[in-house]
Amino acid sequence: MARLRSLIDLATPFAIRVVASLRVAERLDAGVHEVDALAAAVGADPDALARLLRYLVHREVFTEGPPGQFGLTEVSRMLLDRSPAGMGRWLDLEAIGGRMDLAYNGLLHSVRTGEVAYPVVHGRTFWEDLDSEPHRRFIDELMLVQGSRTSPQVAELYDWSAVTDVVDVGGGSGGLLAELLGRHPHLRGVLVDLPNAPAVAKQLFADRGLTDRTEIVTGTFFDRLPAGHDVYTVARAITDWPDEEATQILARMAEAAGERGRVLIIEVLPTDPQVPYATSFDLEMLATVGGRERTPADFDAIAADAGLVPTRLIRGQQGLVLLEYACASC
């Protein structure tokens, strides 16, 4: 019973998300410790806020010295980080990260039907939500932060010496291309993404002096891609899609790569060795976008359906994998 109770608690994760949404940690860090003043600062009911904080005091998220005087712990200090990958911003229920978490409220629907829960909970798809401000800006910034951790490995681990040009499909803010072209001055790059992404990428390329070596093409994963280039990359995106759509994306890339080109899937696997069900990420993909966590063998299977054959598997640090494919029938 104790084990079950520890697994079913919903009060704690929601309580932490509420204080993150209200930015309580920031006010405490600024010296506002008395509950009435704190409630006024964050726009909350004093009695309800006090009850919430005392609940979290008993879980060592906050401290209470004199009655009604609250303070931070090492745990709640993590909520001060409002950067794109910071816990304070990600746990905010009014930001896209919090809305993704709330999609779990529709998990019963997903398991019963196999369908995405996000639109059932929020009234529109995740992708429709993402197109609205400030959610789009948040994801653009998050992609740059996440890419800064993996793109240097991609630039180092893959043999770019024989490559002349690279097309980054769904390249978002342009972080991967900027890293590749910065590390390898002989490369040229093409970024393909929706209309709202290229503006950020264009600025990044200009800031890094890469404008004359880059081209930006507006389009989706499912449109015909610029053909005849050496390498087509898709970074941390195939996981977002069910098998049918993932196969369609890879088929478009195979079509554009032709006989000479290569398709390079870049993913970060949450566990190593990869066990898709060892983390919550697979269920999050199911509920949020209908995607799924995959093993390298799973990627090979959908790639085969797209007319691709595996040619190389490169493993990096912290779960990074580079899966290279060639066209099977070209």
C-alpha positions as CSV (number, residue, x, y, z in Angstrom):
1,M,0.0,0.0,0.0
2,A,2.8,2.4,0.8
3,R,4.4,1.7,-2.6
4,L,1.1,2.2,-4.4
5,R,0.4,5.5,-2.6
6,S,3.9,6.8,-3.5
7,L,3.0,6.0,-7.2
8,I,-0.4,7.5,-7.4
9,D,0.2,10.9,-5.7
10,L,-1.1,13.8,-7.9
11,A,-1.0,16.5,-5.2
12,T,2.7,17.0,-5.2
13,P,3.4,17.3,-8.9
14,F,0.5,19.7,-9.3
15,A,1.5,21.7,-6.2
16,I,5.0,22.2,-7.6
17,R,3.6,23.2,-11.0
18,V,1.3,25.8,-9.3
19,V,4.2,27.5,-7.5
20,A,6.2,27.4,-10.7
21,S,3.3,29.0,-12.6
22,L,2.9,31.7,-9.9
23,R,6.7,32.3,-9.8
24,V,6.7,31.9,-6.0
25,A,10.4,31.0,-5.9
26,E,11.4,34.3,-7.6
27,R,9.5,36.3,-5.0
28,L,11.1,34.4,-2.2
29,D,14.5,34.9,-3.7
30,A,13.7,38.6,-4.0
31,G,13.1,38.7,-0.2
32,V,9.3,38.5,0.0
33,H,8.8,35.8,2.7
34,E,5.6,36.7,4.6
35,V,2.6,34.9,3.2
36,D,0.3,37.9,2.9
37,A,2.9,39.9,1.0
38,L,3.8,36.9,-1.0
39,A,0.2,36.2,-2.0
40,A,-0.2,39.9,-3.1
41,A,3.0,39.7,-5.1
42,V,2.0,36.6,-7.0
43,G,-1.8,37.2,-7.3
44,A,-3.0,34.4,-5.0
45,D,-5.4,33.9,-2.1
46,P,-3.3,34.2,1.1
47,D,-5.0,31.2,2.9
48,A,-4.8,28.9,-0.1
49,L,-1.2,29.9,-0.8
50,A,-0.2,29.2,2.8
51,R,-1.9,25.8,2.6
52,L,-0.1,25.0,-0.6
53,L,3.3,26.1,0.7
54,R,2.9,24.2,4.0
55,Y,2.1,21.1,2.0
56,L,5.4,21.5,0.1
57,V,7.3,22.4,3.3
58,H,6.6,18.8,4.5
59,R,8.0,17.6,1.2
60,E,11.2,19.7,1.7
61,V,10.4,21.9,-1.3
62,F,10.2,25.1,0.9
63,T,11.0,26.0,4.5
64,E,8.9,27.7,7.1
65,G,10.6,29.4,10.0
66,P,8.3,31.7,12.0
67,P,4.7,30.9,11.1
68,G,3.8,32.4,7.8
69,Q,7.4,33.1,6.8
70,F,8.6,30.8,4.0
71,G,11.9,30.3,2.3
72,L,13.7,28.3,-0.4
73,T,15.4,25.0,-0.3
74,E,17.9,23.5,-2.8
75,V,14.9,21.9,-4.5
76,S,12.8,25.0,-4.9
77,R,15.9,27.0,-6.1
78,M,15.8,24.9,-9.2
79,L,12.5,26.7,-10.1
80,L,14.4,30.0,-10.4
81,D,15.7,28.8,-13.7
82,R,13.4,30.3,-16.4
83,S,15.6,29.6,-19.3
84,P,14.2,27.4,-22.1
85,A,15.4,24.2,-20.6
86,G,15.0,25.4,-17.0
87,M,12.6,23.7,-14.6
88,G,10.8,26.9,-13.6
89,R,9.7,27.6,-17.2
90,W,9.1,24.0,-18.1
91,L,6.8,23.3,-15.1
92,D,4.7,26.5,-15.7
93,L,1.2,25.3,-16.4
94,E,0.5,28.2,-18.7
95,A,3.6,27.5,-20.8
96,I,3.8,24.8,-23.5
97,G,5.7,22.5,-21.3
98,G,3.0,22.6,-18.7
99,R,0.3,22.1,-21.3
100,M,2.1,19.1,-22.6
101,D,2.1,17.6,-19.1
102,L,-1.6,18.3,-18.8
103,A,-2.2,16.2,-21.8
104,Y,-1.8,13.2,-19.5
105,N,-5.3,14.0,-18.3
106,G,-6.4,12.5,-21.6
107,L,-4.2,9.4,-21.4
108,L,-7.3,7.2,-20.9
109,H,-8.6,8.4,-24.2
110,S,-5.3,7.6,-25.9
111,V,-5.1,4.1,-24.5
112,R,-8.7,3.3,-25.4
113,T,-8.4,4.7,-28.9
114,G,-4.7,4.9,-29.8
115,E,-5.4,8.6,-30.6
116,V,-3.7,11.7,-29.4
117,A,-5.0,13.2,-26.1
118,Y,-3.7,16.7,-26.5
119,P,-6.6,18.1,-28.6
120,V,-9.1,16.3,-26.3
121,V,-7.7,18.2,-23.3
122,H,-6.9,21.5,-24.9
123,G,-9.3,21.8,-27.8
124,R,-6.6,22.0,-30.5
125,T,-3.6,19.9,-31.5
126,F,-0.1,20.4,-30.0
127,W,1.1,21.7,-33.4
128,E,-1.8,24.3,-33.5
129,D,-0.9,25.3,-30.0
130,L,2.7,25.6,-31.0
131,D,2.0,28.1,-33.7
132,S,0.7,30.7,-31.2
133,E,2.9,33.1,-29.3
134,P,4.7,32.8,-26.9
135,H,4.7,29.0,-27.3
136,R,6.5,29.1,-30.7
137,R,9.2,31.3,-29.3
138,F,9.7,29.0,-26.4
139,I,10.2,26.0,-28.6
140,D,12.6,27.9,-30.9
141,E,14.7,28.8,-27.8
142,L,14.4,25.3,-26.4
143,M,15.6,23.8,-29.7
144,L,18.6,26.0,-29.7
145,V,19.5,25.0,-26.1
146,Q,19.0,21.3,-26.7
147,G,20.9,21.5,-30.0
148,S,23.8,23.2,-28.3
149,R,24.2,20.0,-26.3
150,T,24.1,17.6,-29.3
151,S,25.1,19.5,-32.4
152,P,28.8,19.7,-31.5
153,Q,28.8,15.9,-31.2
154,V,27.1,15.6,-34.6
155,A,29.7,17.9,-36.1
156,E,32.5,15.8,-34.6
157,L,31.3,12.2,-34.9
158,Y,30.0,12.1,-38.5
159,D,32.5,12.2,-41.4
160,W,31.7,15.5,-43.1
161,S,34.9,15.6,-45.1
162,A,33.4,14.2,-48.2
163,V,30.1,16.1,-47.9
164,T,29.6,19.3,-49.9
165,D,26.1,20.3,-48.8
166,V,23.6,19.3,-46.1
167,V,19.8,19.8,-45.9
168,D,18.3,20.0,-42.4
169,V,14.7,19.0,-42.6
170,G,12.6,20.6,-39.9
171,G,15.7,22.5,-38.9
172,G,13.8,25.0,-36.7
173,S,16.0,27.8,-35.4
174,G,19.0,26.7,-37.5
175,G,21.2,25.6,-34.6
176,L,22.4,22.3,-36.1
177,L,23.3,23.9,-39.5
178,A,25.0,26.8,-37.8
179,E,27.2,24.3,-35.8
180,L,28.0,22.1,-38.8
181,L,28.9,25.0,-41.1
182,G,30.9,26.7,-38.4
183,R,32.9,23.6,-37.7
184,H,33.3,22.7,-41.4
185,P,34.0,25.7,-43.6
186,H,33.6,23.7,-46.8
187,L,30.0,22.9,-46.1
188,R,26.9,24.6,-47.5
189,G,23.5,24.2,-45.8
190,V,19.8,24.3,-46.6
191,L,17.2,24.7,-43.9
192,V,13.6,23.5,-44.5
193,D,10.9,24.4,-42.0
194,L,7.6,26.2,-41.5
195,P,7.3,29.9,-42.2
196,N,7.7,31.0,-38.6
197,A,11.0,29.3,-38.1
198,P,13.2,30.8,-40.8
199,A,13.2,34.3,-39.3
200,V,15.1,33.0,-36.2
201,A,17.4,30.9,-38.3
202,K,18.1,33.8,-40.7
203,Q,19.2,36.0,-37.8
204,L,21.4,33.2,-36.4
205,F,23.1,32.6,-39.7
206,A,23.7,36.3,-40.1
207,D,25.1,36.6,-36.6
208,R,27.6,33.8,-37.3
209,G,28.6,35.0,-40.8
210,L,27.0,32.1,-42.6
211,T,24.4,33.9,-44.7
212,D,26.3,33.3,-48.0
213,R,26.6,29.5,-47.3
214,T,23.0,28.9,-46.3
215,E,19.6,28.8,-48.0
216,I,16.2,28.7,-46.3
217,V,13.3,26.9,-47.9
218,T,9.7,27.1,-46.5
219,G,8.0,23.8,-46.3
220,T,6.9,20.8,-44.2
221,F,8.3,17.3,-43.6
222,F,5.7,16.0,-46.0
223,D,6.3,18.3,-48.9
224,R,8.7,17.5,-51.8
225,L,12.2,18.5,-50.5
226,P,15.1,20.1,-52.4
227,A,16.7,17.3,-54.4
228,G,20.2,16.2,-55.2
229,H,22.1,17.2,-52.0
230,D,24.6,15.0,-50.1
231,V,23.1,14.6,-46.7
232,Y,19.6,15.1,-45.4
233,T,19.4,15.4,-41.6
234,V,16.3,15.2,-39.4
235,A,17.1,15.9,-35.8
236,R,15.0,14.9,-32.8
237,A,11.8,15.0,-34.8
238,I,10.9,11.5,-36.0
239,T,10.0,10.6,-32.4
240,D,7.2,13.2,-32.6
241,W,5.3,11.2,-35.2
242,P,3.4,7.9,-35.4
243,D,4.9,5.2,-37.7
244,E,2.8,6.1,-40.7
245,E,3.8,9.8,-40.7
246,A,7.4,9.0,-39.7
247,T,7.6,6.7,-42.7
248,Q,6.2,9.5,-45.0
249,I,8.9,11.9,-43.7
250,L,11.7,9.5,-44.4
251,A,10.2,8.6,-47.8
252,R,10.4,12.3,-48.8
253,M,14.0,12.4,-47.6
254,A,14.8,9.2,-49.5
255,E,13.2,10.7,-52.6
256,A,15.3,13.8,-52.4
257,A,18.5,12.1,-51.5
258,G,18.3,9.7,-54.5
259,E,21.1,7.3,-55.3
260,R,24.0,9.6,-54.2
261,G,22.7,11.2,-51.0
262,R,22.3,9.9,-47.5
263,V,19.6,10.3,-44.8
264,L,20.8,11.0,-41.3
265,I,18.4,10.5,-38.4
266,I,19.7,12.3,-35.2
267,E,18.0,11.2,-32.0
268,V,18.6,11.2,-28.2
269,L,17.5,8.0,-26.6
270,P,16.4,8.5,-23.0
271,T,18.0,5.2,-21.9
272,D,21.1,3.3,-22.9
273,P,20.8,0.6,-23.8
274,Q,17.5,1.8,-25.3
275,V,14.4,0.6,-23.4
276,P,11.5,2.6,-24.8
277,Y,9.3,2.0,-21.7
278,A,11.9,2.7,-19.0
279,T,11.0,6.4,-18.9
280,S,7.7,8.4,-19.2
281,F,8.8,9.8,-22.6
282,D,7.0,7.2,-24.6
283,L,3.7,7.9,-22.9
284,E,4.3,11.6,-23.2
285,M,4.7,11.2,-27.0
286,L,1.5,9.1,-27.1
287,A,-0.6,11.6,-25.3
288,T,0.9,14.8,-26.8
289,V,1.5,14.1,-30.4
290,G,0.9,10.5,-31.1
291,G,4.5,9.7,-31.5
292,R,6.6,7.0,-29.8
293,E,10.0,6.3,-28.5
294,R,12.0,3.9,-30.7
295,T,15.0,1.7,-30.6
296,P,17.6,1.8,-33.4
297,A,16.0,-1.4,-34.7
298,D,12.6,0.4,-34.8
299,F,14.1,3.2,-36.8
300,D,15.5,0.7,-39.2
301,A,12.1,-0.8,-39.6
302,I,10.3,2.4,-40.5
303,A,13.2,3.4,-42.7
304,A,12.9,0.2,-44.6
305,D,9.2,1.0,-45.3
306,A,10.4,4.3,-46.7
307,G,12.8,2.6,-49.1
308,L,16.0,3.1,-47.1
309,V,18.7,0.7,-45.9
310,P,20.9,1.3,-42.9
311,T,24.6,2.1,-43.7
312,R,26.0,3.3,-40.3
313,L,25.1,3.6,-36.7
314,I,27.1,6.1,-34.6
315,R,26.7,6.4,-30.9
316,G,27.6,9.6,-29.0
317,Q,27.3,10.6,-25.4
318,Q,24.2,11.0,-23.3
319,G,22.1,8.8,-25.5
320,L,22.9,10.5,-28.9
321,V,22.6,8.3,-31.9
322,L,23.2,9.0,-35.6
323,L,21.5,6.6,-37.9
324,E,22.6,6.8,-41.6
325,Y,20.6,5.4,-44.4
326,A,20.9,5.1,-48.2
327,C,18.2,4.7,-50.8
328,A,17.5,1.0,-51.3
329,S,16.1,1.0,-54.8
330,C,17.6,4.1,-56.4
